[in-house]
């Protein structure tokens, strides 16, 4: 399908067998596999070692690769100064009783970010 493998493969669901398949789907020579999902059962992944010798690599990414000790204070400062306007990313706010509505909006592509308030009563 890709003519020799994908340049980048992303595993986002946290299933060991899918992590292995993502790695095997990467292009030989310089294909990169990024593991984003967390394997909840702690199962090991099995990767063919010969493929590393041909240049494939696998890496993980936690929190998008930020460095919490230095990056979070910078992001907080930008939020406080309104340089980074997170409020514009919030498209809906609902009470806990309306959680199914929030999921429906997400699945319909009508919601970017929805805040679910635990103490907000349904309108």
VMD Tcl script that draws the C-alpha trace (Angstrom):
set ca {
  {0.00 0.00 0.00}
  {2.87 2.42 0.79}
  {5.45 1.09 -1.62}
  {7.90 -0.17 0.98}
  {6.57 1.07 4.30}
  {5.52 4.30 5.94}
  {8.00 7.02 6.91}
  {6.22 7.43 10.27}
  {3.93 5.03 12.10}
  {2.00 6.06 15.20}
  {0.51 3.64 17.72}
  {-2.08 5.42 19.86}
  {-4.22 2.75 21.53}
  {-1.80 0.93 23.83}
  {-1.95 -2.61 22.48}
  {1.35 -4.51 22.30}
  {0.45 -6.37 19.09}
  {-0.45 -3.07 17.37}
  {2.88 -1.57 18.51}
  {4.65 -4.48 16.81}
  {2.56 -4.07 13.65}
  {3.27 -0.32 13.57}
  {7.00 -1.04 13.76}
  {6.81 -3.67 11.04}
  {4.86 -1.20 8.83}
  {7.63 1.41 8.97}
  {9.93 1.85 5.99}
  {13.15 -0.13 6.10}
  {16.15 2.18 6.31}
  {14.68 5.22 8.01}
  {11.13 4.43 9.16}
  {10.18 5.76 12.58}
  {7.55 4.31 14.90}
  {6.21 6.54 17.67}
  {4.46 4.80 20.57}
  {1.82 7.04 22.15}
  {-0.46 4.45 23.74}
  {0.15 2.96 27.17}
  {-0.03 -0.84 27.32}
  {-2.35 -1.18 30.34}
  {-1.45 -4.80 31.07}
  {2.30 -4.17 30.86}
  {2.74 -6.72 28.08}
  {6.16 -6.61 26.41}
  {6.42 -5.89 22.71}
  {8.35 -8.15 20.40}
  {10.30 -6.44 17.63}
  {12.54 -8.12 15.05}
  {16.05 -6.99 16.03}
  {17.45 -7.26 12.49}
  {15.21 -4.37 11.42}
  {17.01 -2.02 13.84}
  {20.26 -2.76 12.02}
  {18.71 -1.53 8.79}
  {17.83 1.84 10.31}
  {14.30 1.55 11.68}
  {13.72 3.17 15.04}
  {11.03 3.22 17.69}
  {10.44 5.94 20.23}
  {7.87 6.95 22.79}
  {6.25 10.30 23.36}
  {4.74 11.34 26.68}
  {2.85 14.66 26.80}
  {3.94 15.39 23.23}
  {7.60 15.44 24.19}
  {7.52 18.53 26.43}
  {9.93 18.90 29.32}
  {7.57 19.52 32.25}
  {10.11 21.22 34.54}
  {10.96 23.93 32.00}
  {8.09 23.95 29.49}
  {5.05 24.03 31.81}
  {6.12 27.30 33.50}
  {6.60 28.85 30.03}
  {3.16 27.64 28.88}
  {1.56 28.87 32.13}
  {3.12 32.32 31.66}
  {1.83 32.47 28.06}
  {-1.67 31.50 29.25}
  {-1.64 34.12 32.00}
  {-0.50 36.84 29.58}
  {-3.15 35.72 27.02}
  {-0.43 35.02 24.45}
  {-1.75 31.46 24.41}
  {-5.54 31.64 24.40}
  {-6.77 28.24 25.53}
  {-10.33 29.52 25.96}
  {-10.72 29.66 22.18}
  {-10.20 25.89 22.02}
  {-13.23 25.19 24.23}
  {-16.29 24.73 22.05}
  {-18.79 23.34 24.58}
  {-19.43 23.10 28.31}
  {-21.88 20.57 29.76}
  {-22.85 19.13 33.10}
  {-22.02 15.55 34.05}
  {-25.62 14.56 33.30}
  {-25.04 15.62 29.67}
  {-21.87 13.55 29.14}
  {-23.53 11.54 26.36}
  {-24.30 14.79 24.54}
  {-20.60 15.69 24.80}
  {-19.61 12.37 23.21}
  {-22.23 12.79 20.47}
  {-20.85 16.25 19.63}
  {-17.33 14.82 19.48}
  {-18.33 11.93 17.24}
  {-20.25 14.28 14.92}
  {-17.18 16.51 14.60}
  {-19.01 19.45 16.18}
  {-16.84 19.72 19.29}
  {-13.14 20.49 19.55}
  {-12.84 20.54 23.35}
  {-15.68 20.05 25.77}
  {-15.50 20.80 29.49}
  {-17.63 18.51 31.60}
  {-18.59 20.20 34.86}
  {-19.28 17.90 37.79}
  {-21.48 20.41 39.58}
  {-23.29 22.05 36.63}
  {-26.98 21.21 36.47}
  {-28.62 20.39 33.15}
  {-30.29 23.38 31.51}
}
mol new
graphics top color blue
foreach p $ca { graphics top sphere $p radius 0.5 }
foreach p [lrange $ca 0 end-1] q [lrange $ca 1 end] { graphics top cylinder $p $q radius 0.2 }
display resetview
